[in-house]
Amino acid sequence: MGGHQVISPNNPDGSLRTPTWKYRNENARAVHDNAYYWPHYTPITGPRDDEFMLFSLSKVTGHAGSRLGWAIIKDRAVYEKMLMSVRLNSVTVSHEAQFRAAHILRSIREGYSKVKSVGLNSSPTEYAAQQLLFHYGHAKMKTRWEQMLKLFQASDRFLIEQNLEQNYCAV
């Protein structure tokens, strides 16, 4: 079985991508790397329903040391092969990393379970106080981007030309 990787959203430009190649044979598959498919990196404009999807805790929360990810695989036979490969070729995830990941995910869920709706006009500090990870990440990234743009606009040596279509999370 041949395959290709689709990184969506693309790093660093954030564009949502779909496969653009023609399969060489009917058994070829696309693996969708969704490590950055989180609302503080890109608008979630629809549910993902790809055959093979990879996710990473290190990207969603910035806990790179946890080295914990997961896959959603629709094909049972491929799942069985991947499970065997992981068992044979890697050391299992430590209990400490599993505990940390569970605690992080629980904290995210609890933060959002306390609020009915949230706008996007608060500061990163306000979102952090409310434990709203995705809103905090979005506000922090926006603040950093605006600071970087000011630096480049003040320079006569560098130019950023980027026309991004404004989009919002719909799910």
OpenMM code with the backbone's topology and positions (N, CA, C; nanometers):
from openmm import Vec3, app, unit

residues = "MET GLY GLY HIS GLN VAL ILE SER PRO ASN ASN PRO ASP GLY SER LEU ARG THR PRO THR TRP LYS TYR ARG ASN GLU ASN ALA ARG ALA VAL HIS ASP ASN ALA TYR TYR TRP PRO HIS TYR THR PRO ILE THR GLY PRO ARG ASP ASP GLU PHE MET LEU PHE SER LEU SER LYS VAL THR GLY HIS ALA GLY SER ARG LEU GLY TRP ALA ILE ILE LYS ASP ARG ALA VAL TYR GLU LYS MET LEU MET SER VAL ARG LEU ASN SER VAL THR VAL SER HIS GLU ALA GLN PHE ARG ALA ALA HIS ILE LEU ARG SER ILE ARG GLU GLY TYR SER LYS VAL LYS SER VAL GLY LEU ASN SER SER PRO THR GLU TYR ALA ALA GLN GLN LEU LEU PHE HIS TYR GLY HIS ALA LYS MET LYS THR ARG TRP GLU GLN MET LEU LYS LEU PHE GLN ALA SER ASP ARG PHE LEU ILE GLU GLN ASN LEU GLU GLN ASN TYR CYS ALA VAL".split()
positions = [
    Vec3(0.0847, -0.1174, 0.0000),
    Vec3(0.0000, 0.0000, 0.0000),
    Vec3(0.0888, 0.1230, 0.0000),
    Vec3(0.0797, 0.2049, -0.1012),
    Vec3(0.1532, 0.3301, -0.1067),
    Vec3(0.0731, 0.4388, -0.0385),
    Vec3(0.1365, 0.5514, -0.0115),
    Vec3(0.0616, 0.6587, 0.0524),
    Vec3(0.1326, 0.7908, 0.0428),
    Vec3(0.0620, 0.8945, 0.0781),
    Vec3(0.1140, 1.0299, 0.0788),
    Vec3(0.0666, 1.0976, 0.2055),
    Vec3(0.1428, 1.1972, 0.2501),
    Vec3(0.1053, 1.2704, 0.3692),
    Vec3(0.0480, 1.4054, 0.3297),
    Vec3(-0.0642, 1.4425, 0.3918),
    Vec3(-0.1260, 1.5727, 0.3721),
    Vec3(-0.1187, 1.6443, 0.5056),
    Vec3(-0.0457, 1.7544, 0.5102),
    Vec3(-0.0345, 1.8309, 0.6346),
    Vec3(-0.1352, 1.9444, 0.6260),
    Vec3(-0.2350, 1.9392, 0.7148),
    Vec3(-0.3430, 2.0365, 0.7097),
    Vec3(-0.3873, 2.0697, 0.8506),
    Vec3(-0.3793, 2.1937, 0.8916),
    Vec3(-0.3342, 2.3062, 0.8116),
    Vec3(-0.1831, 2.3025, 0.7912),
    Vec3(-0.1423, 2.3627, 0.6827),
    Vec3(-0.0011, 2.3673, 0.6493),
    Vec3(0.0735, 2.4562, 0.7485),
    Vec3(0.1923, 2.4145, 0.7854),
    Vec3(0.2781, 2.4962, 0.8697),
    Vec3(0.3862, 2.5517, 0.7778),
    Vec3(0.4066, 2.6782, 0.7630),
    Vec3(0.3690, 2.7848, 0.8549),
    Vec3(0.2526, 2.8720, 0.8097),
    Vec3(0.1942, 2.8514, 0.6899),
    Vec3(0.0969, 2.9497, 0.6414),
    Vec3(-0.0466, 2.9248, 0.6879),
    Vec3(-0.0754, 2.8101, 0.7478),
    Vec3(-0.2078, 2.7842, 0.8032),
    Vec3(-0.3146, 2.7473, 0.7031),
    Vec3(-0.2773, 2.7290, 0.5766),
    Vec3(-0.3792, 2.6956, 0.4767),
    Vec3(-0.4257, 2.5509, 0.4948),
    Vec3(-0.5564, 2.5316, 0.4774),
    Vec3(-0.6134, 2.3974, 0.4848),
    Vec3(-0.5887, 2.3293, 0.3514),
    Vec3(-0.5414, 2.2065, 0.3556),
    Vec3(-0.5018, 2.1375, 0.2328),
    Vec3(-0.5769, 2.0072, 0.2137),
    Vec3(-0.5863, 1.9695, 0.0889),
    Vec3(-0.6422, 1.8402, 0.0513),
    Vec3(-0.5433, 1.7768, -0.0459),
    Vec3(-0.5515, 1.6455, -0.0653),
    Vec3(-0.4584, 1.5815, -0.1594),
    Vec3(-0.4726, 1.6419, -0.2989),
    Vec3(-0.3595, 1.6626, -0.3652),
    Vec3(-0.3621, 1.7199, -0.5004),
    Vec3(-0.3052, 1.6242, -0.6043),
    Vec3(-0.2567, 1.5100, -0.5615),
    Vec3(-0.1971, 1.4155, -0.6546),
    Vec3(-0.3007, 1.3156, -0.7026),
    Vec3(-0.2679, 1.2490, -0.8109),
    Vec3(-0.3512, 1.1388, -0.8583),
    Vec3(-0.2866, 1.0101, -0.8088),
    Vec3(-0.3676, 0.9246, -0.7483),
    Vec3(-0.3149, 0.7980, -0.6977),
    Vec3(-0.2560, 0.7151, -0.8108),
    Vec3(-0.1430, 0.6544, -0.7849),
    Vec3(-0.0792, 0.5683, -0.8852),
    Vec3(-0.1540, 0.4360, -0.8975),
    Vec3(-0.2175, 0.3956, -0.7889),
    Vec3(-0.3006, 0.2755, -0.7942),
    Vec3(-0.4134, 0.2902, -0.6934),
    Vec3(-0.5129, 0.2047, -0.7041),
    Vec3(-0.6308, 0.2193, -0.6175),
    Vec3(-0.6037, 0.1863, -0.4713),
    Vec3(-0.4883, 0.1259, -0.4379),
    Vec3(-0.4556, 0.0930, -0.2994),
    Vec3(-0.3828, 0.2056, -0.2264),
    Vec3(-0.3461, 0.3132, -0.2968),
    Vec3(-0.2745, 0.4246, -0.2329),
    Vec3(-0.3673, 0.4964, -0.1363),
    Vec3(-0.3095, 0.5459, -0.0271),
    Vec3(-0.3862, 0.6156, 0.0766),
    Vec3(-0.3182, 0.7476, 0.1111),
    Vec3(-0.3969, 0.8420, 0.1611),
    Vec3(-0.3421, 0.9687, 0.2105),
    Vec3(-0.3493, 0.9666, 0.3627),
    Vec3(-0.2408, 1.0062, 0.4278),
    Vec3(-0.2369, 1.0199, 0.5727),
    Vec3(-0.2448, 1.1690, 0.6025),
    Vec3(-0.3465, 1.2099, 0.6755),
    Vec3(-0.3692, 1.3511, 0.7054),
    Vec3(-0.3084, 1.3845, 0.8415),
    Vec3(-0.2046, 1.4667, 0.8388),
    Vec3(-0.1377, 1.5107, 0.9609),
    Vec3(-0.2110, 1.6346, 1.0112),
    Vec3(-0.2894, 1.6175, 1.1171),
    Vec3(-0.3712, 1.7257, 1.1717),
    Vec3(-0.3125, 1.7821, 1.3004),
    Vec3(-0.1813, 1.7782, 1.3136),
    Vec3(-0.1170, 1.8263, 1.4361),
    Vec3(-0.1531, 1.9716, 1.4653),
    Vec3(-0.1734, 2.0518, 1.3610),
    Vec3(-0.2083, 2.1927, 1.3801),
    Vec3(-0.3561, 2.2216, 1.3546),
    Vec3(-0.4396, 2.1184, 1.3466),
    Vec3(-0.5825, 2.1392, 1.3205),
    Vec3(-0.6556, 2.1659, 1.4516),
    Vec3(-0.6264, 2.2818, 1.5081),
    Vec3(-0.6863, 2.3246, 1.6342),
    Vec3(-0.7294, 2.4698, 1.6195),
    Vec3(-0.8344, 2.5124, 1.6894),
    Vec3(-0.8918, 2.6450, 1.6636),
    Vec3(-0.8011, 2.7638, 1.6950),
    Vec3(-0.6937, 2.7457, 1.7670),
    Vec3(-0.6056, 2.8605, 1.7895),
    Vec3(-0.4990, 2.8715, 1.6808),
    Vec3(-0.4914, 2.7744, 1.5903),
    Vec3(-0.3998, 2.7810, 1.4764),
    Vec3(-0.4715, 2.8124, 1.3460),
    Vec3(-0.5929, 2.7604, 1.3312),
    Vec3(-0.6668, 2.7780, 1.2061),
    Vec3(-0.8160, 2.7662, 1.2330),
    Vec3(-0.9001, 2.8312, 1.1535),
    Vec3(-1.0439, 2.8143, 1.1728),
    Vec3(-1.0857, 2.6699, 1.1447),
    Vec3(-1.1635, 2.6136, 1.2319),
    Vec3(-1.2183, 2.4796, 1.2120),
    Vec3(-1.3511, 2.5004, 1.1392),
    Vec3(-1.3469, 2.4884, 1.0078),
    Vec3(-1.4628, 2.5225, 0.9258),
    Vec3(-1.5534, 2.4029, 0.8977),
    Vec3(-1.5127, 2.2867, 0.9428),
    Vec3(-1.5948, 2.1681, 0.9233),
    Vec3(-1.5296, 2.0489, 0.9910),
    Vec3(-1.6067, 1.9451, 1.0148),
    Vec3(-1.5485, 1.8259, 1.0789),
    Vec3(-1.4518, 1.7547, 0.9850),
    Vec3(-1.3501, 1.6915, 1.0415),
    Vec3(-1.2557, 1.6105, 0.9630),
    Vec3(-1.3148, 1.4712, 0.9514),
    Vec3(-1.3090, 1.4155, 0.8339),
    Vec3(-1.3636, 1.2819, 0.8131),
    Vec3(-1.2743, 1.2055, 0.7163),
    Vec3(-1.1432, 1.2170, 0.7381),
    Vec3(-1.0483, 1.1511, 0.6492),
    Vec3(-1.0242, 1.0073, 0.6954),
    Vec3(-0.9729, 0.9273, 0.6052),
    Vec3(-0.9513, 0.7851, 0.6318),
    Vec3(-0.8427, 0.7605, 0.7374),
    Vec3(-0.7332, 0.8388, 0.7316),
    Vec3(-0.6223, 0.8265, 0.8263),
    Vec3(-0.5873, 0.9653, 0.8773),
    Vec3(-0.6049, 0.9894, 1.0080),
    Vec3(-0.5779, 1.1208, 1.0653),
    Vec3(-0.4856, 1.1073, 1.1863),
    Vec3(-0.3837, 1.1923, 1.1906),
    Vec3(-0.2885, 1.1949, 1.3019),
    Vec3(-0.3041, 1.3258, 1.3787),
    Vec3(-0.2945, 1.3185, 1.5110),
    Vec3(-0.3036, 1.4349, 1.5981),
    Vec3(-0.1905, 1.4290, 1.7003),
    Vec3(-0.1597, 1.5429, 1.7622),
    Vec3(-0.0504, 1.5488, 1.8584),
    Vec3(-0.0857, 1.6406, 1.9741),
    Vec3(-0.0660, 1.5924, 2.0962),
    Vec3(-0.0880, 1.6751, 2.2143),
    Vec3(0.0155, 1.7860, 2.2219),
    Vec3(0.1354, 1.7603, 2.1708),
    Vec3(0.2422, 1.8600, 2.1810),
    Vec3(0.2076, 1.9873, 2.1057),
    Vec3(0.1316, 1.9782, 1.9980),
    Vec3(0.0950, 2.0975, 1.9228),
    Vec3(-0.0272, 2.1667, 1.9815),
    Vec3(-0.1266, 2.0902, 2.0232),
    Vec3(-0.2496, 2.1513, 2.0724),
    Vec3(-0.2261, 2.2292, 2.2009),
    Vec3(-0.1376, 2.1814, 2.2886),
    Vec3(-0.1179, 2.2475, 2.4180),
    Vec3(0.0225, 2.3016, 2.4388),
    Vec3(0.1139, 2.2706, 2.3491),
    Vec3(0.2517, 2.3163, 2.3670),
    Vec3(0.3312, 2.2295, 2.4633),
    Vec3(0.2833, 2.1116, 2.4931),
    Vec3(0.3540, 2.0189, 2.5824),
    Vec3(0.4366, 1.9201, 2.5005),
    Vec3(0.5390, 1.9711, 2.4343),
    Vec3(0.6196, 1.8875, 2.3460),
    Vec3(0.6868, 1.7728, 2.4206),
    Vec3(0.7191, 1.7926, 2.5465),
    Vec3(0.7848, 1.6886, 2.6248),
    Vec3(0.6984, 1.5665, 2.6480),
    Vec3(0.5685, 1.5803, 2.6326),
    Vec3(0.4789, 1.4662, 2.6550),
    Vec3(0.4892, 1.3647, 2.5427),
    Vec3(0.5236, 1.4100, 2.4227),
    Vec3(0.5416, 1.3206, 2.3079),
    Vec3(0.4251, 1.2226, 2.2935),
    Vec3(0.3053, 1.2734, 2.3003),
    Vec3(0.1885, 1.1878, 2.2931),
    Vec3(0.1016, 1.2305, 2.1752),
    Vec3(0.0655, 1.1352, 2.0932),
    Vec3(-0.0206, 1.1617, 1.9800),
    Vec3(-0.1196, 1.0485, 1.9638),
    Vec3(-0.2108, 1.0662, 1.8721),
    Vec3(-0.3082, 0.9607, 1.8463),
    Vec3(-0.3472, 0.9641, 1.6997),
    Vec3(-0.4046, 0.8542, 1.6567),
    Vec3(-0.4477, 0.8416, 1.5179),
    Vec3(-0.5927, 0.7953, 1.5150),
    Vec3(-0.6631, 0.8404, 1.4159),
    Vec3(-0.7970, 0.7893, 1.3876),
    Vec3(-0.7874, 0.7208, 1.2523),
    Vec3(-0.8155, 0.5913, 1.2530),
    Vec3(-0.7984, 0.5082, 1.1339),
    Vec3(-0.9288, 0.4343, 1.1092),
    Vec3(-0.9868, 0.4522, 0.9939),
    Vec3(-1.1155, 0.3907, 0.9639),
    Vec3(-1.1018, 0.2457, 0.9178),
    Vec3(-0.9920, 0.2127, 0.8538),
    Vec3(-0.9717, 0.0785, 0.7989),
    Vec3(-0.9167, -0.0144, 0.9079),
    Vec3(-0.9945, -0.1146, 0.9463),
    Vec3(-0.9564, -0.2053, 1.0560),
    Vec3(-0.8251, -0.2788, 1.0264),
    Vec3(-0.8053, -0.3235, 0.9043),
    Vec3(-0.6828, -0.3964, 0.8685),
    Vec3(-0.5594, -0.3068, 0.8823),
    Vec3(-0.5709, -0.1817, 0.8397),
    Vec3(-0.4596, -0.0880, 0.8541),
    Vec3(-0.4337, -0.0594, 1.0013),
    Vec3(-0.5406, -0.0444, 1.0795),
    Vec3(-0.5278, -0.0237, 1.2232),
    Vec3(-0.4484, -0.1380, 1.2873),
    Vec3(-0.4836, -0.2608, 1.2553),
    Vec3(-0.4145, -0.3770, 1.3120),
    Vec3(-0.2660, -0.3756, 1.2772),
    Vec3(-0.2333, -0.3422, 1.1525),
    Vec3(-0.0929, -0.3359, 1.1106),
    Vec3(-0.0183, -0.2251, 1.1842),
    Vec3(-0.0817, -0.1099, 1.1974),
    Vec3(-0.0167, 0.0020, 1.2678),
    Vec3(0.0032, -0.0305, 1.4151),
    Vec3(-0.0952, -0.0938, 1.4757),
    Vec3(-0.0839, -0.1315, 1.6166),
    Vec3(0.0325, -0.2275, 1.6369),
    Vec3(0.0463, -0.3248, 1.5500),
    Vec3(0.1570, -0.4197, 1.5592),
    Vec3(0.2902, -0.3478, 1.5398),
    Vec3(0.2968, -0.2570, 1.4446),
    Vec3(0.4195, -0.1822, 1.4196),
    Vec3(0.4592, -0.0997, 1.5414),
    Vec3(0.3626, -0.0318, 1.6022),
    Vec3(0.3916, 0.0491, 1.7217),
    Vec3(0.4417, -0.0407, 1.8337),
    Vec3(0.3785, -0.1545, 1.8520),
    Vec3(0.4204, -0.2466, 1.9591),
    Vec3(0.5614, -0.3007, 1.9369),
    Vec3(0.5960, -0.3283, 1.8119),
    Vec3(0.7264, -0.3862, 1.7821),
    Vec3(0.8391, -0.2842, 1.7750),
    Vec3(0.8072, -0.1618, 1.7375),
    Vec3(0.9119, -0.0645, 1.7072),
    Vec3(0.9237, 0.0521, 1.8037),
    Vec3(0.8503, 0.0516, 1.9105),
    Vec3(0.8622, 0.1633, 2.0039),
    Vec3(0.8412, 0.1147, 2.1464),
    Vec3(0.8913, 0.1952, 2.2349),
    Vec3(0.8673, 0.1713, 2.3760),
    Vec3(0.7309, 0.2321, 2.4060),
    Vec3(0.6547, 0.1702, 2.4912),
    Vec3(0.5223, 0.2234, 2.5213),
    Vec3(0.5329, 0.3597, 2.5883),
    Vec3(0.4245, 0.4334, 2.5835),
    Vec3(0.4193, 0.5647, 2.6457),
    Vec3(0.4251, 0.5459, 2.7969),
    Vec3(0.5079, 0.6242, 2.8620),
    Vec3(0.5235, 0.6111, 3.0069),
    Vec3(0.3940, 0.6475, 3.0797),
    Vec3(0.3781, 0.5938, 3.1977),
    Vec3(0.2596, 0.6254, 3.2785),
    Vec3(0.2568, 0.7735, 3.3127),
    Vec3(0.3726, 0.8310, 3.3362),
    Vec3(0.3808, 0.9736, 3.3699),
    Vec3(0.3287, 1.0582, 3.2542),
    Vec3(0.3675, 1.0256, 3.1303),
    Vec3(0.3205, 1.1005, 3.0136),
    Vec3(0.1703, 1.0809, 2.9936),
    Vec3(0.1210, 0.9606, 3.0154),
    Vec3(-0.0220, 0.9348, 3.0029),
    Vec3(-0.1006, 1.0142, 3.1073),
    Vec3(-0.0497, 1.0167, 3.2308),
    Vec3(-0.1153, 1.0902, 3.3386),
    Vec3(-0.1172, 1.2400, 3.3060),
    Vec3(-0.0038, 1.2921, 3.2599),
    Vec3(0.0062, 1.4348, 3.2256),
    Vec3(-0.0914, 1.4670, 3.1128),
    Vec3(-0.0962, 1.3824, 3.0098),
    Vec3(-0.1863, 1.4059, 2.8967),
    Vec3(-0.3324, 1.4053, 2.9431),
    Vec3(-0.3692, 1.3096, 3.0264),
    Vec3(-0.5070, 1.3021, 3.0764),
    Vec3(-0.5408, 1.4280, 3.1572),
    Vec3(-0.4471, 1.4736, 3.2393),
    Vec3(-0.4690, 1.5931, 3.3206),
    Vec3(-0.4845, 1.7173, 3.2312),
    Vec3(-0.4023, 1.7291, 3.1297),
    Vec3(-0.4088, 1.8429, 3.0379),
    Vec3(-0.5433, 1.8451, 2.9652),
    Vec3(-0.5829, 1.7315, 2.9104),
    Vec3(-0.7095, 1.7245, 2.8369),
    Vec3(-0.8290, 1.7499, 2.9285),
    Vec3(-0.8231, 1.7004, 3.0518),
    Vec3(-0.9299, 1.7244, 3.1494),
    Vec3(-0.9384, 1.8742, 3.1811),
    Vec3(-0.8245, 1.9405, 3.1968),
    Vec3(-0.8232, 2.0841, 3.2261),
    Vec3(-0.8850, 2.1648, 3.1125),
    Vec3(-0.8549, 2.1257, 2.9887),
    Vec3(-0.9133, 2.1947, 2.8732),
    Vec3(-1.0650, 2.1794, 2.8752),
    Vec3(-1.1107, 2.0562, 2.8959),
    Vec3(-1.2550, 2.0298, 2.8984),
    Vec3(-1.3229, 2.1084, 3.0102),
    Vec3(-1.2627, 2.1096, 3.1289),
    Vec3(-1.3225, 2.1798, 3.2422),
    Vec3(-1.3294, 2.3297, 3.2191),
    Vec3(-1.2254, 2.3876, 3.1569),
    Vec3(-1.2277, 2.5306, 3.1286),
    Vec3(-1.3448, 2.5686, 3.0408),
    Vec3(-1.3690, 2.4908, 2.9373),
    Vec3(-1.4774, 2.5224, 2.8451),
    Vec3(-1.6140, 2.4807, 2.8977),
    Vec3(-1.6201, 2.3896, 2.9921),
    Vec3(-1.7503, 2.3489, 3.0461),
    Vec3(-1.8088, 2.4560, 3.1382),
    Vec3(-1.7271, 2.5537, 3.1805),
    Vec3(-1.7724, 2.6593, 3.2719),
    Vec3(-1.8384, 2.7764, 3.2004),
    Vec3(-1.8191, 2.7896, 3.0697),
    Vec3(-1.8710, 2.9068, 2.9982),
    Vec3(-1.9759, 2.8666, 2.8952),
    Vec3(-2.0684, 2.9568, 2.8705),
    Vec3(-2.1715, 2.9324, 2.7689),
    Vec3(-2.1225, 2.9757, 2.6316),
    Vec3(-2.0685, 3.0974, 2.6225),
    Vec3(-2.0131, 3.1460, 2.4966),
    Vec3(-1.9034, 3.2469, 2.5291),
    Vec3(-1.8085, 3.2588, 2.4373),
    Vec3(-1.6939, 3.3459, 2.4586),
    Vec3(-1.6636, 3.4179, 2.3282),
    Vec3(-1.6377, 3.5474, 2.3371),
    Vec3(-1.5979, 3.6244, 2.2197),
    Vec3(-1.4482, 3.6124, 2.1966),
    Vec3(-1.3994, 3.6818, 2.0944),
    Vec3(-1.2571, 3.6767, 2.0618),
    Vec3(-1.1880, 3.8106, 2.0824),
    Vec3(-1.2376, 3.8939, 2.1728),
    Vec3(-1.1802, 4.0264, 2.1897),
    Vec3(-1.1090, 4.0471, 2.3229),
    Vec3(-1.0934, 3.9445, 2.4028),
    Vec3(-1.0253, 3.9590, 2.5315),
    Vec3(-0.8747, 3.9413, 2.5146),
    Vec3(-0.8018, 3.9702, 2.6201),
    Vec3(-0.6556, 3.9560, 2.6170),
    Vec3(-0.6169, 3.8124, 2.6521),
    Vec3(-0.4961, 3.7723, 2.6148),
    Vec3(-0.4502, 3.6384, 2.6531),
    Vec3(-0.4576, 3.6150, 2.8040),
    Vec3(-0.4268, 3.7181, 2.8838),
    Vec3(-0.4298, 3.7050, 3.0300),
    Vec3(-0.5706, 3.6722, 3.0795),
    Vec3(-0.6712, 3.7386, 3.0224),
    Vec3(-0.8097, 3.7131, 3.0633),
    Vec3(-0.8507, 3.5699, 3.0288),
    Vec3(-0.8127, 3.5225, 2.9104),
    Vec3(-0.8463, 3.3854, 2.8717),
    Vec3(-0.7734, 3.2843, 2.9600),
    Vec3(-0.6478, 3.3128, 2.9937),
    Vec3(-0.5723, 3.2220, 3.0803),
    Vec3(-0.6392, 3.2110, 3.2159),
    Vec3(-0.6869, 3.3224, 3.2705),
    Vec3(-0.7537, 3.3212, 3.4009),
    Vec3(-0.8806, 3.2365, 3.3973),
    Vec3(-0.9458, 3.2317, 3.2819),
    Vec3(-1.0681, 3.1520, 3.2671),
    Vec3(-1.0399, 3.0081, 3.2243),
    Vec3(-0.9138, 2.9743, 3.2026),
    Vec3(-0.8721, 2.8414, 3.1570),
    Vec3(-0.9310, 2.8059, 3.0196),
    Vec3(-0.9294, 2.9026, 2.9286),
    Vec3(-0.9807, 2.8813, 2.7935),
    Vec3(-0.8617, 2.8701, 2.6988),
    Vec3(-0.8094, 2.7500, 2.6859),
    Vec3(-0.6852, 2.7255, 2.6129),
    Vec3(-0.6894, 2.7730, 2.4685),
    Vec3(-0.7928, 2.7370, 2.3938),
    Vec3(-0.7968, 2.7710, 2.2527),
    Vec3(-0.8088, 2.9224, 2.2330),
    Vec3(-0.8871, 2.9877, 2.3163),
    Vec3(-0.8996, 3.1334, 2.3082),
    Vec3(-0.7684, 3.2009, 2.3500),
    Vec3(-0.7052, 3.1476, 2.4537),
    Vec3(-0.5755, 3.2012, 2.4956),
    Vec3(-0.4739, 3.1889, 2.3820),
    Vec3(-0.4662, 3.0699, 2.3220),
    Vec3(-0.3724, 3.0469, 2.2126),
    Vec3(-0.3985, 3.1386, 2.0950),
    Vec3(-0.5255, 3.1568, 2.0607),
    Vec3(-0.5622, 3.2455, 1.9493),
    Vec3(-0.5204, 3.3893, 1.9808),
    Vec3(-0.5517, 3.4381, 2.0998),
    Vec3(-0.5186, 3.5761, 2.1374),
    Vec3(-0.3672, 3.5963, 2.1419),
    Vec3(-0.2950, 3.4976, 2.1946),
    Vec3(-0.1496, 3.5088, 2.2031),
    Vec3(-0.0869, 3.5107, 2.0640),
    Vec3(-0.1318, 3.4214, 1.9764),
    Vec3(-0.0791, 3.4177, 1.8397),
    Vec3(-0.1107, 3.5486, 1.7673),
    Vec3(-0.2315, 3.6019, 1.7863),
    Vec3(-0.2709, 3.7274, 1.7226),
    Vec3(-0.1822, 3.8419, 1.7710),
    Vec3(-0.1592, 3.8484, 1.9029),
    Vec3(-0.0739, 3.9530, 1.9601),
    Vec3(0.0674, 3.9446, 1.9042),
    Vec3(0.1230, 3.8244, 1.9000),
    Vec3(0.2586, 3.8071, 1.8479),
    Vec3(0.2670, 3.8434, 1.6999),
    Vec3(0.1653, 3.8047, 1.6216),
    Vec3(0.1643, 3.8344, 1.4790),
    Vec3(0.1597, 3.9860, 1.4573),
    Vec3(0.0749, 4.0552, 1.5340),
    Vec3(0.0649, 4.2009, 1.5210),
    Vec3(0.1972, 4.2683, 1.5561),
    Vec3(0.2663, 4.2190, 1.6604),
    Vec3(0.3962, 4.2746, 1.6976),
    Vec3(0.4991, 4.2522, 1.5866),
    Vec3(0.4977, 4.1334, 1.5293),
    Vec3(0.5921, 4.1027, 1.4227),
    Vec3(0.5646, 4.1890, 1.2990),
    Vec3(0.4370, 4.2080, 1.2644),
    Vec3(0.4023, 4.2919, 1.1498),
    Vec3(0.4521, 4.4348, 1.1685),
    Vec3(0.4398, 4.4885, 1.2898),
    Vec3(0.4888, 4.6240, 1.3174),
    Vec3(0.6391, 4.6332, 1.2936),
    Vec3(0.7126, 4.5311, 1.3346),
    Vec3(0.8572, 4.5312, 1.3126),
    Vec3(0.8900, 4.5313, 1.1634),
    Vec3(0.8216, 4.4484, 1.0882),
    Vec3(0.8484, 4.4414, 0.9444),
    Vec3(0.8025, 4.5688, 0.8725),
    Vec3(0.6925, 4.6265, 0.9160),
    Vec3(0.6442, 4.7495, 0.8529),
    Vec3(0.7390, 4.8664, 0.8786),
    Vec3(0.8107, 4.8629, 0.9900),
    Vec3(0.9059, 4.9686, 1.0231),
    Vec3(1.0376, 4.9521, 0.9474),
    Vec3(1.0563, 4.8411, 0.8815),
    Vec3(1.1809, 4.8119, 0.8118),
    Vec3(1.1691, 4.8431, 0.6632),
    Vec3(1.2794, 4.8923, 0.6052),
    Vec3(1.2798, 4.9097, 0.4608),
    Vec3(1.3551, 4.7962, 0.3916),
    Vec3(1.3953, 4.6954, 0.4707),
    Vec3(1.4692, 4.5819, 0.4156),
    Vec3(1.3831, 4.4568, 0.3994),
    Vec3(1.2727, 4.4513, 0.4717),
    Vec3(1.1878, 4.3330, 0.4678),
    Vec3(1.0454, 4.3726, 0.4344),
    Vec3(0.9757, 4.2818, 0.3698),
    Vec3(0.8381, 4.3060, 0.3312),
    Vec3(0.7587, 4.1771, 0.3469),
    Vec3(0.6441, 4.1874, 0.4090),
    Vec3(0.5535, 4.0729, 0.4180),
    Vec3(0.4312, 4.1073, 0.3349),
    Vec3(0.4086, 4.0272, 0.2331),
    Vec3(0.2886, 4.0418, 0.1524),
    Vec3(0.2072, 3.9152, 0.1702),
    Vec3(0.0988, 3.9291, 0.2417),
    Vec3(0.0153, 3.8125, 0.2684),
    Vec3(-0.1294, 3.8573, 0.2709),
    Vec3(-0.2080, 3.7982, 0.1866),
    Vec3(-0.3509, 3.8279, 0.1815),
    Vec3(-0.4267, 3.7047, 0.2296),
    Vec3(-0.4487, 3.6998, 0.3579),
    Vec3(-0.5202, 3.5853, 0.4148),
    Vec3(-0.6686, 3.6142, 0.4161),
    Vec3(-0.7445, 3.5153, 0.3750),
    Vec3(-0.8894, 3.5261, 0.3807),
    Vec3(-0.9317, 3.5087, 0.5261),
    Vec3(-1.0107, 3.6030, 0.5773),
    Vec3(-1.0551, 3.5924, 0.7151),
    Vec3(-1.1612, 3.4835, 0.7241),
    Vec3(-1.1457, 3.3962, 0.8220),
    Vec3(-1.2360, 3.2829, 0.8372),
    Vec3(-1.2575, 3.2589, 0.9859),
    Vec3(-1.3667, 3.1951, 1.0210),
    Vec3(-1.3997, 3.1724, 1.1610),
    Vec3(-1.4384, 3.0273, 1.1830),
    Vec3(-1.4207, 2.9816, 1.3058),
    Vec3(-1.4589, 2.8449, 1.3403),
    Vec3(-1.6101, 2.8327, 1.3324),
    Vec3(-1.6552, 2.7251, 1.2701),
    Vec3(-1.7973, 2.7051, 1.2502),
    Vec3(-1.8497, 2.5811, 1.3216),
    Vec3(-1.7613, 2.5066, 1.3837),
    Vec3(-1.8028, 2.3817, 1.4468),
    Vec3(-1.7873, 2.3920, 1.5964),
] * unit.nanometer
topology = app.Topology()
chain = topology.addChain("A")
for resn in residues:
    res = topology.addResidue(resn, chain)
    for name in ("N", "CA", "C"):
        topology.addAtom(name, app.Element.getBySymbol(name[0]), res)
